[in-house]
Amino acid sequence: MTTPTGPRTSLPRPTLDLDYPKSLGVFERYDQAQEAVDYLSDHEFPVDQVLIVGTELKQVERVTGRLTTGRVALGGALSGVWLGLFVGLIFALFAGPRDALMTVIWTACFGAVFGLVWGLIGYAFTRGRRDFTSVSQVVATRYEVLTEHKLVERARELLDGRLS
């Protein structure tokens, strides 16, 4: 087997990459940055050469409720029921017609007990250090619109025309 000795063939670039990006502007909200890119698109600008980059990231955690032993037990049992139903349906495929329903019911019951026990064990290990439920996400506080250096003047002219 031979390998080429000439210049390397270029592999496709990742789509989230520009060679020499230049800033077109920084926006406080994502919809403002999106509106600027949409305006460029409406005016035949090659928007495949544009990036919207979220900057100044922060993690936001929204507390959704208090966590109690009862809620943990209920949540664990419900999760176990779903897992038990899934396993039971798979087992029911191989069970006889008379046994299929009982297979599903028993695996759901075993799943509920299993989920309840494991949920309570996990909660006990936290020793009350996290007695709440929450949802987390990372959000940007600013959005910068970038384009390829050779297109930056044209893009700025178009965006300046939008403001007048």
MOKA-V13771 format. One line per field, one symbol per residue. ss: DSSP state (~ for helix, > for strand, _ for the rest). phi: phi as a letter, one per 20 degrees, with the letter a starting at -180 (. if undefined). psi: psi as a letter, one per 40 degrees, with the letter a starting at -180 (. if undefined). A space follows every 10 residues. Layout:
# MOKA-V13771
ss: ???
phi: ???
psi: ???
This chain:
# MOKA-V13771
ss: __________ __________ >>>>>>>__~ ~~~~~~~~~~ ~~____~~~> >>>>>>>>>> >>>>>>__~~ ~~~~~~~~~~ ~~~~~~~~~~ ~~~~_____~ ~~~~~~~~~~ ~~~~~~~~~~ ~~~~~~____ _>>>>>>>>> >>>>>>>>~~ ~~~~~~~~~~ ~~~_
phi: .ddfdfffee egfffdbcfc fcfdrdcfcf ffffffffff ffdmffffdc cddfclfbed defdredcff ffffffffff ffffffffff fffdefgfef ffffffffff fffgffffff fffffflmfb ebdbcdbdce ebcdddbfgf dfffffffff fffe
psi: hiiieaiihh ihiiefhidg iiheihidid dddddddddd ddffigeefi ihhhigiihh hhheiihidd dddddddddd dddddddddd dddeiidded dddddddddd dddddddddd dddddefeeg fiiihiihii eihhhiiide eddddddddd ddd.
